[in-house]
Amino acid sequence: MLNVGPGSPTGMTFGYGAKFPAKYQNTLFCLDWSWGRLYAVHLQPQGASFTATKEDFLNGTPLPLTDVIIHPGDGAMYFTIGGRKVQSGLYRVTYTGSESTAPVAAPTGGETARTLRHDLEAFHGKQDPKAIDAAWPNLGDRDRFIRWAARTAVEHQPFSTWADKALGETEPAKQLEALLALAHCAGIDPFHRQPNDPPVDTAIRAKLLAALQKFDWSTLNNEQRITLVRTLQITLVRFDRPDDATVQALLAKFDPLFPAPTYELNRLLCETLVYLQSPTVAAKTVPMIEKAPTQEEQMEYARSLRMLKTGWTTPLHTAYFEWFLKAANYRGGASFEKFIEFIRNDAVASLSASEKTELAALLDKKPVLKSPLEAAATALAGHTTVTPWTLDQLNPPAELQGRDFENRSQNVRRRRLLRLPSLRQ
C-alpha cells in the first residue's frame, strides 16, 4: 500500500494532517488528469489488505490535475493543474462547515495479517534459504494476498529445490498455489524464449498436467477453481501443446465443466477448451454470446472462439459472424473498432476453404451503422428497456412549473458546503 505523507509532491496523497472532516483524513486522494477529477478513495482494513470505495471529490472542465499535497502547516489541500496548452494553476482546498476537523486515528484491524504479508514480501526478489519454510505453510491461506505473497516468495527460490515438494503436496489448497508457482518458474513464456534457451521440459509438463487432473473439482471453491484452470493455461502455453492422448484426457476432465456458474470461470474455461480444440465448445459458447448481459462479456467469448477450427456447423458459424455485424454498433474507446476487426480477421483466417465459400455472402456483408440510441437498444436488447423520449415528454409537469430553481440551486450548494471542502484559488 502506497504510504505518502503530508506534503509529499505526488499524483496521489493521503489526507493525513488535513483539516477536513474525519471521513477524509485517512482517505487516499488520486488525480485523474485526463478527465479532470480528483477522487477520494476510502479504505477499510480487510484481512491482509484493504477494500476501497471511490468518491468523486471534485472535478472541473478543463481541470488537468498534475500534483496534490496536504500542507503540514495549515492543513489545507493544494493541487496544481497544467498541460496541453491549458493555463497552469495552483488551487487551495479548505473545509467550510460545522463538522469537526480534529485529528482522528487511523482505522484499525488486520494488523496481524498485514504483518504476516509484509514478512513474506521480505523474501521477494531474492534467494533466501529460509524462504520455503516460511512461505510454504501460507500457500493455502484463506486470504488471497497472503497466498500471493507466499507463492511469490517461493517463486524467487530456485525451483529445483522445491519442485518435488510442490508435486508431492497433499493439501489441495497449498498444492494449487505450488503448482502455479512451478508452472511460472519451470516454463518459459514463448514470447520471451531465446535461441539459446533450453528445450521445453516435457517431463515437468507431464507431471504438472497429471497433478492438475487429480483435483476433485467438486471440493474446490470458486477461487481455487480459477487457480486450477489458470495453472493449466500457463502450463499449456509455457510448455507447448502436449500429445493427442494427453489432450483427450484434458478434454475429458475439463469439457464437462463448461459452462460454469461464474463468468470468471467461463472466460478461462472457454479459452482453454478452444486451445485444446474442443469439439463441443462452439455449440456451448455461441448461445452464451447471445445471452451475455454486457458487450464486454460478448467480446470475451467471441475473442476466444476466433481460433477454434473444430465443432462448427453452418448455423453456429452464421450466428457467430452475424454477431460481428451487431458489434459494429457497440461503443468503446478509440481502438474499439480495431479490436473488433482484429477478432473477426482471426476468425476468418481460422475458416477452411470450404467454410469460406459457404459463408461468402455473410462474410462480404457490411454492417448497418445505427444512431447512438438505436445502437444502445441493439446492444441491450433483452436486458433492459430503451424508451425514445421526446422533449415534450421530458418537460416538467404542471406541479413543477413556476418553481424558483435559482433559489433551489443556492440551497443545494449550501448543503454541499456542509459535506465537502470549498474550492478556492
N, C-alpha and C positions, 0 to 999 in steps of 0.2 A: 504494500500500500504506500503510495506516494505521501511523504510527510514534509510539507513545505511550511516553514514557519512564517510568522508575521514579517512583512517587509521584503520577502523574497521576490525578486523580479522574475515572474514566470507566467506562462499561459494558463496556469491554474494555481489556486492557493486555497488553504483552509481559512475559515473565518476566525481563527484563534486571535483573541485580543480585540475583536471588533465590538464596538459599542452598538450592537444590534440586539434585538430580542433573542432570547435563549435558542430559539429554533435555528438561528443562522450562525451561532458562534462556533459550532463544531461541523459546519457544513463545508463541503468541498465545492468551490466555485470554479467553473470551467468556461472557457471562452470558445465561441464559435464565430470565427472571422467571416466565413462565407455568408452566413445567414444573419449576422448581426445580433447574436443572442448571448446573454450571459446566464448560464444555468447554475442553479443551486442544487447540488446533489446531496441529499440527506442520507447518511449512513447509519445502519443499525448493526451491532455485532450479531453474527450468526456463525457458530462453530469457529473454525479457524480463519474465517474471513468476515465479510460484511454483505448485507443486502443494501440496495440503494434505490431511492425514489427521486426522480428528476423533477425539478420545478423551473419554469421559465421565470427567472428573477427579474430581468429587464431586457428590453430589445429596442431596436430602432432601425430606420431605413433611410440612408445607409448608416451602419454602425460597425465598421470593420475593426473589431476588437483585437488588440495586439498584446496587451500586458495587463496584469492586475496584481495589486498588493493590498494588504491591510496594514495601515500605518501604525507602528507601535506607540506613537506619541498621542495622537488624537482619536485613535480607534476607528477612523473612517476608512472606507474603501476608496482606492484610487485606481482608475483604469485609463489606458490610452487607446486611441484609435488611429488608423492611418493605412496607407497603401492604395494602389490602383487609382492614383490621381484624386483621392479623397482628402479633404483638408484634415491634417492631423489635429488631435485634440487631447487634452487631459481633463478627466472628469473626476469629481469627488462625490461619493455617495455617503449620505448620513441618514440616520433614522429620525423621524418625527412622529411621535405618538406617545401613548400612555403606558405601553408595556415596559417592564423592567429591562435594563441593559446591563445589569450586574453580571459579572463573570459567572459562568456555570461550569460544572465539572464535565469531563468527557463521559460519554455513556460507557457503562461497564458491562462485562460479560464476555466470555470466550477467551479470557487471558491465558488459561492453561492450554487450550487448543492452539492458540496462535504461537505460544512459546514453543510448543512441540513442532509446529510447522517451521518456525524460524530455525530451530535446532537442526531439522532435516535439511533445510535450504543451505545450511552452512557447508554441507558436503557437495553442493552443486559446483560444477566447473573444475573439480579437482579430484585426484585419486587419493583415497584415504583408506587404510586397512580397517578402520572402524566403521566404515560406511554401511557395509552389508548387514552387519549385526544390528546396527542402529535402525536401519531403514526397513529391513525385511518384515518385522512384526507389524509394521504400519501399512503394509501394502493392501491389507483388507479393511482398513478403517472405514467407518461409515461416512466420514467427512471426506468429500472428494478432493479438497485442497490438501489435506494431509496425505491422501493416497498419491496424488500427483507429486507432492514434494518427496515422498518416499521413493516413488518409481524413478524420478529424475536423479535422485541420489544414487540409486542402483545403476542407472544408465551411464553414469560418469565413471564407473569402475570397469576394468577390463572384463568383457563378457565371458571370457574363457574361465573366469574364477567363479561365476555364478550360473552359467548356462544349465548345468546338470541340476542345480538346486531348483531352478525355475521349472524345468521339465518334470522333476520329481515331486514338486509341491503337491500336498494332498488336500489343502484347504482351497476350495474353488475361488473364493474372493481374492485370496493372495495370488493364486496361480494366474488368474486372468491378467492382473497388472504385471506380473513377472513375465508372462509370455508376450505381452505387448512390448515390454522393455527389450526382450530378446529379439523380437521382430525388428525393432528400431535399430538395434546395435549390430546384429549379425548380418543384416542385409544392407544393400546399397541402393539408394534411390536411382532408378535408371537414368534420370535426368542429370545425375551428378557422377555417373560412372566414368572412370578414366581408362584409357587403353591399358595401363599397367596395373589396374585393379585385379585382385584375384577373381577367378571364376565363381559363379553362383554356388554356394554351398548347398548342394541338393540334399545332403544328409540332414542338416539342420532344418531345411524346409520340410522334409518328410516327418521329422519329429514334431515340428510345430503344428503341421496340419493334422497329424494323428492326435495330438493333445487337444486341439481345438474341437475335434469331432467327438471327444469323450464327454463334453459338458452336457449336463441334463438341462435343457432349455427351460423346462417347467419349474425348476428350482431357482432360477435366476430372476432378479428384479430387473426393471427396465434399464437402469444404468449399466448393470452387468451384461445384459444382452447387447447393449450398444457397444460396450468394450469388446465383447466377443466378436461381433461382426466387423468392427473396425480393425481388430487384430488380424482377422482373416484377410481383409482387404490389403493391409500393409504387407502381410506375408506373400500374397499373390503378386503384388506389384514389385516388391524388392527381391524376390527370389524367382521370378518368372513363372509362367504358366506350367503347372505340373503335367504329368502324363494323363492320358484319357481315363484310365481306371480311377485315378485319384479325383479327377474332375467329376466323374459319375458318382463317386462316393460323397463328394461335397454337395452335389445337386440333391442326392437322396436325403441328406441331412438338412439342408437349408431351404430347398424349394418349397416344401410343405409349410414353412414358417411364414411365407409371404402370401397375402398381406398380413401385416402385424397390427396390433391395436394402436400404435402411435405413428405419427408422421416421421419422427426422427428415425425410428427403426425401418419404416418402409423405404425411406430415402436410401439408407445404407444397403438394405437387402436388395432393392431394385438394382443399384449399381453393381453389386456383387454378382447377382444372377445374370445380368447382361454380360459381364466379363466372362462368366462361365458358359455363356450361350445357352441359357435355359430354354427348353422348347415350350415352356408354359408362361414365361414372364410377359410376353406381349399380350396374350389374352387376358392376363390379370391387370396389367398396367394401363392399357388404353382406356378401359372404363373408369379407372381411378383418375386419369387426366380429366375426363368429362365431369366427374363428381367433385374434384378438388375445390375447396371453397375460396382459394386465392390464386391469383395468376402466378405467384411465386412457386406454389406447390405444383401447379400445372407445368411450369417451365422446368422444374427439377425432374419430374418424371419424363417429360419429353426429351430433356437433355440426356438422361440415362439411356433411353431407348435408341438413341441415334446410331449406336454402334452395334445394334443387335441384328443378326443375319438369319436367325432361326425362329421357327414357330409362328411366322407371319402367315396371314391369309389376306386375300384381297379386301374383304370388309375391314379387317384391322388396319391394313395399310391405308385404306381410304379414310377411315376415321382419324388416323394419326396425321396424315398430310392435310386434311381439312382443318385440323387444329391450327396449323401454321397460318392459314388464311384468316382465321379468327384472331390469332395472336398478333397479327399485324396492326390491330387496333388497340392493343394494350398500351399502357403508358409506363414509362420508366425514365431512367437517366439518359445522358447524352449518347451513351453507347448501346442503349437498349435494343434498337433496331438491328444493330450489327450482331448482337448476341443471338437474337432470333435467327438471323441469316446464317450465322456460323453453325448453329444447331441443325438447321434444315440442310445446309450443304453436306454436313457429315452424314445425315440420314439418307440423303440421295446417293451419296457415294457408297453407302452400305448395301444398296439395292443390286440385285443381279441384273444382267442384261434383259432377261425376260420380264422381270418385275418393272424395270424402267419402261419397257414397251407397253406393258399392260396399264401402267399408271400415267402414260404420257400426257393425256388430256388434263388430268388433275395436276400434274407437275408443272404444266405450262400455264395453268390458271393464275391470274393475278388477283391479289386481294382487293376487295372493295373497301376503300378507306371511308370511315364514317366521321360524323361530327363528334366532339368530345362527349356529349350527352348520350348519343347513340352508342358510342364505344363503351361507355360505362355500363349501359344497360346490357350490352352483349357480354362484357367480362363478368358481370354479377348475375347473369341470368340464372334463375333458380335459387339464388341465395339471398336476394333482397328485392325490394320493390323500388323502382325508379319512377318518380312522378314528374311529368313535364309541366312544372308550374308556369303560370303566366303572371305578368306583372299585376293584373287586376286581382288575381287570387292572393298575391302577396301584400297588397295594400292593407294598412292597418284597419281592423274592424271599427265600426262606429263608436264603440265604447272607449277606444284609444285615441280617437281624433280629438284635437283641441288640447292635448296634454302639453305641459311645459317641459319639453325634452332638454332644454338647456339647463334648467334647474335640476333635473334628474341627473344629468351628466356631472354637474358640480357635486352633488351628493355622493355619487359613485366614487368620484375622485377623492373626496374626503374620507370615505370608508377605506379606500385602498391605502391612504397615507397612514392609517392606524395599523396596517398589517405589513407594509413594505417600506423600505427606505425611500426617501425622496432623492431625485436625481438633480444635482446642481453642478453647473460648470463653473 
